[in-house]
Amino acid sequence: MGTRDLAHDLGMAEMAERIERATRTDGVHATAIGNVRLARASHSNVPMPAVFEPCVCVMAQGSKRVLLGEEAYVYDTATYIVASVDLPVMGCVLEATLKRPYLGLALRIEPKEIASILLHTALPPPAAAPARGLYVARTDHGLRDAFLRLLRLLDTPDDIAALAPLAEREILYRLLKGPEGWRLRQMGAAQSHSKRIASALAWLKAHYAQPLRVADLAKGANMSASSFHAHFRAVTAMSPLQYQKHLRLQEARRLLLVEDSDAATAGHRVGYESPSQFSREYSRLFGVSPAADARRLRDAS
């Protein structure tokens, strides 16, 4: 093992120790640093729905697979994953035990911070063509150390207000400079197609239960309907209708599990007028009927 590999392993071991000490129980945990959340899981699990907001996630221990439509992204202690826009995904912890739990950190990405960094640096402009809003890249020592400095601030709360923004800005800068940073730089380009698609995604996320009029979304993005469709699929790996469907069904799954709703109520609340259509599309996405899935999830919990 080379010196660099040993240094990386030691750094990730420290990161894992700090996350484990700060979490104690399984789940996603807020921290005193507003943009930082910590995650812990003591066992591998079935794919669970989530909506990725713009963020970067690093893995201190274990590994995870994220499904975007039919595309699979796997990341572990050697890599990180970035979502540059709001994306409905399915996440599955692959490696985790009680003695060696999955431990991860997520840093929310603020588009205005991306724009600010691009304004004050000489980073090259992004490619004009929109790119997928999710990618995995290797974690280098500079990025790892920046995350460690951010984590260490949890032990000195009085320093967070002054130093956390500096550490977060360094992380974003290193992401933008990274081999896939051109994808993230599209967030900060004022008139980029990706940024206009991101605005449409934000609207869909907030209004997923409403009827979808793609022509209105395209008009709001100042794009033709055909161009909007093409760019939307390039960023999200799905059509606007598929995107809305994923948002609806993931929220319905949450209602079934967390709020103990019945299938008809959950389907109606997320925008389905037909219970049979809801059940059919739910089964197609999750592999089982809403009622059977709810029972399975409650048993697993």
N, C-alpha and C positions, 0 to 999 in steps of 0.2 A: 504493500500500500504506500502511495507517495505521500509526501509531506502535505500537499494540498488536500488530498483525500482525508487524511487524518484530521487536519484542521476543520474540514467541512463536517466530519462526523462529530467532532468535539463541539462544534458550534450548534449542530442540530440537537445533540444530547442536552446541552444547556437550555436550548429553546423548549425541548420536551419537558424538562424538569420544571421550568418556570410555568408552562401551561398546565401541567398536571397539578402543581401546587395551587394554582389560581382557580381551578375548576372543581375538583373533588367529585362531582357527580356528572353523569352523562347528560349531554344536551349542548345547546348553544348558549354562551354566557356573555352578557354585556360586561364592559370594563369601565374603569375610570377614564379611559381614553375614548372619547365619543365615537370615533370612527373604527374602533377595533373591537372585534368579537372573537371569543375563543370557543373551540369545539372539542368535545370529548365523546368517545364511544367505546364501550368495553366489549363489544362483539360486532362481528360483521352483520349486515342487515339486508333486507330486501330493498330494491330501489324505492326511494321515497321522493315525492315531488317537492320542488322548491322553485322559487323565482329568484334567479341571480340578479341582484342589482349590480351596477358597475363596481367591481371589487377585484382585489388580488388575494388569492388564498395560497398559503404555504403550508406544507405538511411537515411537522416536527417528528412524527412517529406514525407508521402505518402507511396505507395507501387508499385511494378512493377512485371510483369510476363515475363520471358524469355523462349522462346521455342528453344530447341536444337533437331532438327528432330521432333519426336513426344513426347519428354520428356519436361515437364513443371517445371520450377523453379520459385518460388515466394519468394521475399524478401521484408522486410520492415524495420522499425526503430529498430527492435530487432535482425535483422540478417544482414549478409553481403554475397555477392556472389563473388566467385573467378573463373576466367578463367586462367588455367595454360598453355594453348596453343591457337593458332589462331583458332577461331570457328565461322562459319556463324550461326547466330541466328536471331530470330524474337523477338523484345522487345515491350511490351505494358504497358504503364502507367495505373495503375488501379485506383488510388486515387489521384485526383488533382482538385482544383478549383481556381478561380481567387484570392479568399481571402486566400486560403490555398494551394499553389502550391506544386507540387512534387519537391523535392530538393534532389540532390544526389551529391556524390563525387566519382571520379574514380582515382585510383593511378596505373600508369603503373608499371608492375613488370619486372625487368631486370633479366634474367636468371643468368647472371654473379654475381649479388648481392646475389642471392639464393645460388649459389655455394660458394661464399666467406663466407657467414654466416655458412654454413654447415662445411666448412673447419676449422672454428675457434670456434666451439661449440661442445658440446657432445650430440647433438640430435641424436636419433637412425636412422639408415639407413632406407630408404623407402622399402615398400614391393616390391618384384620382379615383381609381376604381374602388368601390366599397369592398371591405373584407369581412370575413366571418367575425362575429362579435364575441367569439370564445376561442382561446388558444392556450397551449401549454408550451413552456420553455424551460430551459435548464437554469437552476439557481446558482449564480456565481458567488464568489466569496464576498464581494462588495454588497450585494443585495442581502445576503444572509446576515452580514454584520449590521446593516442598517435595521433589519427587523429585530435583531437582538437588542440593539440600543433602544428601540421603541419598547420592547417587552420589559427591559430592565427598569423603565420609568414607573412601572406598576409598583415597584418597591419604594419609590420616592415620590409620593403623590404631590408634594409641594412643587416638584419640578415639571409636572406634566404640562401645565398651561404654557410655560415658556419653551420647553424643549420638544414636546411631542410634535408640534407643527413642523419643526425643523427636520425631525426624523422622518415624518410622513412625506415631506417635500423631497427629501433625498431618495426615498423609496420610489416615488413617482418618477423622479428624474432618471434613476437607474432603469426603471421599466421602459421609459421612453427611449433610452439609449440602447436597450437590449436588442437582440437579433430580430424579435418580432414587434419591436416598439413602434414601427410604422403603423401597425394596426391601431394602437392606442392613440397615436398622434392624430388620427382622423377625428377623435372626439373633440379636439381643440380647434379644428379648422372651421371657421365660422360658417362658410357656405358649402361644406362638404356634404355629399349625399348621405354619408354615414350619420352625420349629426342630424340631418333632417329626418332620417329613418328613426334615429333615437328618440326624437320628439314624438313621432307617431307611436312608437312603442310605449312611451310614457303615458300617452293618452289611452291606449288600449289597456294598459295595466290598471288604470284608474276607472275605466268604463267598460270592463270586459262583459258585463251582463247586458249591455245595451245592444240593439241590433247593429250589425256592422255594415257600413257603407264605404267600401274601398275608394270609391270616387271622391268622397269627402276627405278621406285621409290623404289621398294623392294631391288634392287641391290644396290642403293645408300644408303639405310638404313642397308645394310649388313644383310638382312633377306631373307628367302625364301618367295615366293609369298603367300603361304598359311598362314605363320606366320605373314607376313606383313598385310594381310587382317584382321586377327583375332585381332591383336594389334591395328590396325587403328580403327576398329569398337569399341573396348573397350574404346579408348580415346575419340572418336568423336560421338559415337552413330549412325554412318552411314558408308557406304562403301566409298572408294576413289571416285568412279564415282558419288555417291550422293553428296559428299562433293564438288566436282568440279561443279556439277549442281547448288547447292545452291549459290556458289560464283558467277557463271555466271548470274543467274537469279536475284540475289540481285543487282549486278552491273547494269544489264539491267534496273531494276526498278529505280535505281538512275538516269540513263541516260534519261529515259522517263520523270521523274519529274523535275530534275535540269537542264538538257541540252535541254529539249523539243524535244528529238529525236522521230522519228516515230518508230513503232514496228520493221519493217524490218531492219532499220539501227541499232537499239539497239541490236537486235539479232545477226546481223552479227559482230558487234564490240566485243561482248563477246564470239564469237567462234562458233555460230550456222551457219551451211551452209543451213539448211532448215528452211524457215520462218514458215512453218506449224508445224514442230517439236518444234520450239521455242515457238510459240503461245500455243501449246498443253501443254508443260511442264510448261510454265508460269502460265496458267490457273489452272493447277493441284496444284501448290504450293501456289498461292495467291488467288485462288477462282474465279477470273474473268479474262477476256482477257486482254492483255497488253493495248489496247486502252481504254477499260472501266476503268481499274485500274488507268491509267494516269489521266483520267478525274476526277475520284473520289479523287485522292490525291491532284490534283490542286484545286478542290473545297474546300477540307478540309483545304488546306493551306491558 
